[in-house]
Amino acid sequence: MKDLETMASRLEALGNPTRLAIYQLLVRAGDDGKSVGTIQSALSIPASTLSHHLKHLELVGLIVKLKIGTTHTCTANYRTMDEVLAFLTEECCVEAEPAAANDHLAHRLKHGVQPT
């Protein structure tokens, strides 16, 4: 498990609306990712602003940026995303009564129940 400071940094990065929009775009793109130019066009933000936000997401491990030829492509780091989700859900209801009804997504994820 990652330490509390690492997780706080990742969650803080996603707490910015622009970075969250970038991250959602990249998560939706899958393993192919998106070029920096495509991200900029999709979100209509200046190149310098985008660069700043991409660097922040890259520093905390949420995205990976690769240069393929002359094109910079970004992808979501799904391993990091899984670590964040696990951190948020791994202790779900550990202090609750075993018979308590826990019909919320975090509980279902923790116990491997398919989300509805």
C-alpha positions as CSV (number, residue, x, y, z in Angstrom):
1,M,0.0,0.0,0.0
2,K,1.2,3.5,-0.8
3,D,1.7,5.9,2.1
4,L,-0.8,8.5,3.1
5,E,1.3,11.4,1.6
6,T,1.4,9.7,-1.8
7,M,-2.3,9.2,-1.9
8,A,-3.0,12.7,-0.7
9,S,-0.8,14.1,-3.5
10,R,-2.7,12.0,-6.1
11,L,-6.1,13.0,-4.8
12,E,-5.0,16.6,-4.6
13,A,-4.0,16.5,-8.2
14,L,-7.4,15.2,-9.1
15,G,-9.0,17.9,-7.0
16,N,-8.3,20.5,-9.7
17,P,-11.1,20.7,-12.3
18,T,-8.8,21.0,-15.2
19,R,-6.6,18.1,-14.2
20,L,-9.7,16.0,-13.4
21,A,-11.0,16.7,-16.9
22,I,-7.7,15.7,-18.5
23,Y,-7.6,12.5,-16.4
24,Q,-11.1,11.6,-17.4
25,L,-10.3,12.1,-21.0
26,L,-7.2,9.9,-20.8
27,V,-9.1,7.2,-18.8
28,R,-11.7,7.1,-21.5
29,A,-9.0,6.9,-24.2
30,G,-7.7,3.5,-22.9
31,D,-4.2,2.3,-23.6
32,D,-3.9,4.3,-26.8
33,G,-4.0,7.5,-24.9
34,K,-4.3,10.9,-26.5
35,S,-1.8,13.3,-28.1
36,V,-1.1,16.5,-26.2
37,G,-2.6,18.4,-29.2
38,T,-5.8,16.4,-29.0
39,I,-6.1,17.0,-25.3
40,Q,-5.6,20.7,-25.9
41,S,-8.2,20.8,-28.6
42,A,-10.7,18.8,-26.6
43,L,-10.4,21.0,-23.5
44,S,-9.8,24.3,-25.2
45,I,-6.9,25.4,-22.9
46,P,-3.6,27.1,-23.7
47,A,-0.6,25.0,-24.3
48,S,1.3,26.4,-21.3
49,T,-1.6,25.7,-19.0
50,L,-2.0,22.2,-20.3
51,S,1.7,21.5,-19.9
52,H,1.5,22.6,-16.3
53,H,-1.4,20.3,-15.5
54,L,0.1,17.3,-17.4
55,K,3.4,17.7,-15.5
56,H,1.5,17.7,-12.2
57,L,-0.4,14.5,-13.1
58,E,2.8,12.9,-14.3
59,L,4.7,13.8,-11.1
60,V,2.2,12.0,-8.9
61,G,2.1,9.0,-11.3
62,L,-1.5,9.3,-12.6
63,I,-0.4,9.6,-16.2
64,V,2.5,8.6,-18.4
65,K,3.8,10.9,-21.2
66,L,5.7,9.3,-24.1
67,K,7.3,10.9,-27.2
68,I,6.5,8.9,-30.3
69,G,8.3,10.5,-33.2
70,T,7.4,14.1,-32.9
71,T,4.2,13.5,-31.0
72,H,3.8,13.6,-27.3
73,T,1.2,11.1,-26.2
74,C,-0.3,10.8,-22.7
75,T,-2.0,7.7,-21.2
76,A,-3.6,7.1,-17.8
77,N,-1.5,5.0,-15.5
78,Y,-4.1,2.4,-14.7
79,R,-1.9,0.7,-12.0
80,T,-1.9,4.0,-10.1
81,M,-5.6,4.5,-10.6
82,D,-6.1,1.0,-9.1
83,E,-3.9,1.9,-6.1
84,V,-6.0,5.0,-5.4
85,L,-9.2,3.1,-5.7
86,A,-7.9,0.3,-3.4
87,F,-6.7,2.9,-0.9
88,L,-10.1,4.5,-0.8
89,T,-12.0,1.2,-0.5
90,E,-9.8,-1.3,1.3
91,E,-11.0,-0.4,4.8
92,C,-14.6,0.0,3.9
93,C,-16.8,-1.1,6.8
94,V,-14.0,-2.8,8.7
95,E,-15.5,-1.5,12.0
96,A,-19.1,-2.3,11.0
97,E,-21.2,-5.2,12.3
98,P,-20.8,-8.2,9.9
99,A,-24.6,-8.4,9.4
100,A,-24.9,-4.7,8.6
101,A,-26.3,-4.0,5.1
102,N,-23.6,-2.3,3.2
103,D,-25.2,-1.5,-0.2
104,H,-22.7,1.0,-1.5
105,L,-20.2,0.8,-4.3
106,A,-17.1,0.9,-2.1
107,H,-18.3,-2.1,-0.1
108,R,-19.2,-4.0,-3.2
109,L,-15.8,-3.3,-4.8
110,K,-14.0,-4.4,-1.7
111,H,-15.8,-7.7,-1.7
112,G,-15.6,-8.4,-5.4
113,V,-19.3,-7.9,-6.1
114,Q,-20.2,-6.6,-9.5
115,P,-21.4,-2.9,-9.4
116,T,-25.0,-2.5,-10.3
